[in-house]
Amino acid sequence: MVQEMKMKNPRIIIIGAGPCGLGAGWRLRELGYSNYTIYEQSDHVGGLASSYVDSNGFTWDVGGHVLHSHYTYFDQMFESVMRGDYFTHERESWVWIYDRFVPYPFQNNIRHLPKKAMDECLKGLYERSKKSPKHFADWIAASFGDGIANHFLTPYNKKVWAYPLDMMSFGWVGDRVATVDITRIEKNIREQKDDVSWGPNAVFHFPKRGGTGEIWRRVAKTLATHISYRKEVTRIDAKRHSIHFSDGTTDTYDELLSTMPLDVLLTRIGEQRKRKFDLHFSGVAIVGIGIKGEIPDRLRGKCWMYFPENQAPFFRATVFSHYSQFNAPPGSWSLMTEVSGSKERPFPQGDMIDVVIRGAKAVKLIGSHDTIQSTWAYYVDHGYPTPTINRDRFLHAVLQALTRVHVYSRGRFGAWKYEVSNQDHTFMQGVEWVNAILLGEKEITVDHANQVNQVRS
């Protein structure tokens, strides 16, 4: 039961049944608290961690999710709902560049590059600038040198973010990029050794059936009586603590957790009239390709691949049937690709499926004789919350202002902090918010990303 409350039995409303909203519900149920409702605008849970099955029986995620955790609490939740119904994989990630696959981390495996490119990368490592970087582009060059920046990291990140790198901050990087060890790199070159043992997701889990969304469907089953579907928020009256929905209904709250995108929340609450938005984001088009036959040898064992060059429109491709054989019908395999776009860098013109298939053939993911059985396309308007240089100043002011009227914005796009936007992060944002509201505890994830990403709790 709840041990201590800042307010006696406050009415709690949660907007959104993605990992953050479900995390809040999970903790409320655990505390034996029942005065809450989760409102979800769609007909299913999961948000950006949803999964779908197409008409030909292929399962698809909304992007290349892999499940790794920074939290013991999250691991315990996962085990309690999945009960062993998952596969465990060792990560194999690669970079397609110069008509070949280079193991990731790229900098540790530059021996695979043409000699001229390899020499430029190695030279750049020794000649890195010692000046303090001012933005993300500076940080890339200062951390990895001009060679690795020019050959891989700069073109790749331009593709991912669809935003000028010199207008982005770099404090968000944390554990997402491997650091440089020149001695190790030179040893790999000398001994012709591949070096792939790095990363927080070196080992990851994936549900046997149902895609990533299966995790959140199982969580939702434990909260079923508290989730209301097809409830789109049209207006929030912060003074009266009321929420208005598109179906004409309303509800009132004492404490409101919103996991909708922060820019959307500010519009619904009327804040767009009071302040200039300084929030930038990119959308993502996910294209799935189901192919007849077995996974070809050139892709066997590979999990996901990065594509910095312009041959392919996508920045990443996942051999999705490798995660689970049940992601594709018997006798088939599947690729899932991601293309980013924004107002600064628009999506490729033309039919996205055709554009992606041409690109997949150009980079030899699909052979000329392969038979495509199924295609699936899904567009996400808010895909990546861009960590712009002025982001933190804007977030601090806005989130504090919302808190004063008992509105709390959390989650991947609620908090707008890419560095704590994985499924484990956002689930725990919901959990920690409940602990703050009901138990008076401090929120760690949303305020202290470096602490969370370095030490498991």
NORGIFEN-V97555 format. One record per residue. N is the residue number from 1. D_FIRST is the distance of its C-alpha to the first C-alpha in Angstrom with 2 decimals. Layout:
# NORGIFEN-V97555
N,D_FIRST  N,D_FIRST
This chain:
# NORGIFEN-V97555
1,0.00  2,3.77  3,6.13  4,9.20  5,10.88  6,14.59  7,14.86  8,13.22  9,12.05  10,14.68  11,16.41  12,16.36  13,19.35  14,20.13  15,23.80  16,24.73  17,23.43  18,24.85  19,23.10  20,21.63  21,20.25  22,18.97  23,17.40  24,15.42  25,14.49  26,13.63  27,11.12  28,9.61  29,9.49  30,8.07  31,4.96  32,5.15  33,7.26  34,10.65  35,13.04  36,15.04  37,18.26  38,20.12  39,23.85  40,26.31  41,30.04  42,31.36  43,31.02  44,29.06  45,26.40  46,27.17  47,29.13  48,31.53  49,30.08  50,31.22  51,33.86  52,36.69  53,39.28  54,42.79  55,45.37  56,46.89  57,43.77  58,42.98  59,39.39  60,38.92  61,36.26  62,36.33  63,37.77  64,37.98  65,34.36  66,33.68  67,30.26  68,29.85  69,26.89  70,26.34  71,22.75  72,21.39  73,18.07  74,20.29  75,22.30  76,19.42  77,18.51  78,22.24  79,22.76  80,19.94  81,21.44  82,25.09  83,25.36  84,28.66  85,30.21  86,31.65  87,34.71  88,34.94  89,37.87  90,39.72  91,40.44  92,44.06  93,44.62  94,48.09  95,50.13  96,53.04  97,55.78  98,59.59  99,59.65  100,57.60  101,54.08  102,53.01  103,49.94  104,47.04  105,46.57  106,49.85  107,50.99  108,50.79  109,52.98  110,55.68  111,58.27  112,58.02  113,59.39  114,63.08  115,64.70  116,65.31  117,61.70  118,60.49  119,62.84  120,61.67  121,58.03  122,58.90  123,61.12  124,58.42  125,56.00  126,58.56  127,59.37  128,55.91  129,55.84  130,54.41  131,53.82  132,50.30  133,49.31  134,48.83  135,47.24  136,46.16  137,49.77  138,50.75  139,47.84  140,48.90  141,52.49  142,51.59  143,49.23  144,51.31  145,54.79  146,56.86  147,57.68  148,54.19  149,53.31  150,56.32  151,56.21  152,52.51  153,49.76  154,51.27  155,52.33  156,49.14  157,46.85  158,49.05  159,48.48  160,44.69  161,44.08  162,47.05  163,47.17  164,49.49  165,48.29  166,49.85  167,47.47  168,44.32  169,42.46  170,41.84  171,38.84  172,36.65  173,38.53  174,36.51  175,36.28  176,37.72  177,41.35  178,42.93  179,44.73  180,48.46  181,50.11  182,53.86  183,54.81  184,52.59  185,53.99  186,57.57  187,56.95  188,55.67  189,58.87  190,61.08  191,59.60  192,59.03  193,55.42  194,52.51  195,49.36  196,46.21  197,43.50  198,41.42  199,38.29  200,34.50  201,35.02  202,37.73  203,35.69  204,33.52  205,31.88  206,32.69  207,31.59  208,34.31  209,34.37  210,33.39  211,33.66  212,30.96  213,29.53  214,28.51  215,25.57  216,24.19  217,25.10  218,23.00  219,19.97  220,20.67  221,20.82  222,17.10  223,16.70  224,19.81  225,18.78  226,17.74  227,20.99  228,24.19  229,27.45  230,30.81  231,29.43  232,31.62  233,30.94  234,34.22  235,33.31  236,30.56  237,31.23  238,29.46  239,30.69  240,29.40  241,26.28  242,27.54  243,28.09  244,31.16  245,31.72  246,35.02  247,34.73  248,34.93  249,31.35  250,29.14  251,25.54  252,24.05  253,21.23  254,19.78  255,19.06  256,21.09  257,20.93  258,24.39  259,25.45  260,28.93  261,31.80  262,31.94  263,35.51  264,34.60  265,31.72  266,34.16  267,36.61  268,34.19  269,33.20  270,36.86  271,36.82  272,39.79  273,42.04  274,40.96  275,41.09  276,42.86  277,40.68  278,41.03  279,39.12  280,41.00  281,40.09  282,41.86  283,41.63  284,41.87  285,43.87  286,42.80  287,45.63  288,45.29  289,48.42  290,48.56  291,51.62  292,53.43  293,53.92  294,52.35  295,50.97  296,54.15  297,54.71  298,54.65  299,50.98  300,49.82  301,46.85  302,46.32  303,42.89  304,43.60  305,46.60  306,47.30  307,50.36  308,51.72  309,55.12  310,56.21  311,57.36  312,53.96  313,52.07  314,48.69  315,47.11  316,45.23  317,45.64  318,43.43  319,44.74  320,41.84  321,42.94  322,42.82  323,39.01  324,39.03  325,42.07  326,40.20  327,40.28  328,43.92  329,45.80  330,47.84  331,50.93  332,49.57  333,47.85  334,46.32  335,46.37  336,43.99  337,45.27  338,43.95  339,46.17  340,45.12  341,46.64  342,46.33  343,48.57  344,49.97  345,50.68  346,50.85  347,50.25  348,53.39  349,55.58  350,56.23  351,54.25  352,51.33  353,51.49  354,55.21  355,54.80  356,52.21  357,54.27  358,57.33  359,55.38  360,53.95  361,57.51  362,58.80  363,56.43  364,57.03  365,53.60  366,55.41  367,58.89  368,61.71  369,61.79  370,58.05  371,57.15  372,54.30  373,52.50  374,49.81  375,48.78  376,45.60  377,45.00  378,41.93  379,41.90  380,38.98  381,39.75  382,37.15  383,37.42  384,37.49  385,36.32  386,39.33  387,38.82  388,41.68  389,43.02  390,41.72  391,38.34  392,36.24  393,37.87  394,37.30  395,33.64  396,32.85  397,34.43  398,33.01  399,29.38  400,29.39  401,30.99  402,28.43  403,25.51  404,27.17  405,26.85  406,23.20  407,24.41  408,23.44  409,25.64  410,24.45  411,25.61  412,29.10  413,30.94  414,28.32  415,28.47  416,32.00  417,31.84  418,33.49  419,32.65  420,28.93  421,29.42  422,29.15  423,26.53  424,24.44  425,24.82  426,23.91  427,20.88  428,19.61  429,20.64  430,18.15  431,15.32  432,16.44  433,16.86  434,13.23  435,12.49  436,15.35  437,14.52  438,10.92  439,11.06  440,14.83  441,15.80  442,19.25  443,20.20  444,22.54  445,23.93  446,25.32  447,26.86  448,27.96  449,29.43  450,31.71  451,29.01  452,26.98  453,30.14  454,31.56  455,28.79  456,26.23  457,22.70
